[in-house]
């Protein structure tokens, strides 16, 4: 994902469903600045319908992200991330049903990781729905195409000095979804048994290191 991003600010009154103008959210006891991903406390899953029978779930094991955090006004925060597409992992053993499931997903029919090694996402606007609940509009670049992808996020907690590390830390849970066909991802038709809608599930902690 991207290392640099400039976030456009939305006025609360300009966005339906945002906090009322003049509303004051509780103070967040963490300093402003750039927070980088704590990879030991982060997960990125995606799920997709399989013939309507279950949600096929895989994870990415290598990704990075940062948040430019403004505790005084969360609408002024921004975020960006990058995903190593070759790190997609099913946790199924190679050769199961005579198939290497990870290789299939990394291959040209799906993520095509050799040609497009990374996916990038960056925020474009943050809407404060409740004091710690956010709607983060953004753009995802995947397989050479870019399309809007919005995340619904919860700021779970903040530490000015987290136990053990003694570093400022913030933590989020987030979910989003997109139509894979906007990126030419996977089989062209849901009739193939693969649903069109991809759900993203994120748990992440970010540390301010300087």
C-alpha positions, 0 to 999 in steps of 0.5 A: 500500500502507499507510504504517503497520502493526503487526506481530504477533510469532510466537515461533519455537517457535509456528510449524512450520518456524521456527528452533529456540528459542534459535537465534542468527542471524548478526548483520546489520550494519545499523541498526534503523529504517524503510527505504523503497523505492529505486525505482531498484532495485526491480521487481514482476512478476506472472505468470498461466497463459495456456491452460497454454501460457505464463506471461503476465507483466506489471509494475507501474511505480509502487509504494512500500513500506517495511520496519521492520527489526530486525536483532536479531530478523527476526521483529519486522520488518514491511512494507507496500506500495502499488501504482498499478494504472494503472501495469500495463505489458505492454510490448506496443505499443498497437494490436497485434492491434487491441488496447490490452493495457495499457488492457484490463488497467487496465479494468473486466474486470481491475484496474479502476484507475479505480474501484480505483486502488491495491492495498495489502499489509501484513505480519501476521507474520514467520516465520524459516525460516533465518537469511536466509529468511523467510515473511511472512504478510500481507493484500492489499487489491485491488478492494475485497476483502481476503484473505491473501497470504503471501510467501517472502522472502530477505534478500539482503544488508545494508549499514551504508553502501552504496557510493556512497550511504553509506546503510544499505541492505537488499535482498530477493527475494520470491515469493508467489501468490494465487487471483485469484478471491478478489478477483474479478480478471479472467474468472470462470472459468479456462475463459476461458484465464486461470489462477486462480493469480497469481504475484508476483515482487519484487526490492527494495532499501530505504534508511534515510534518517534 
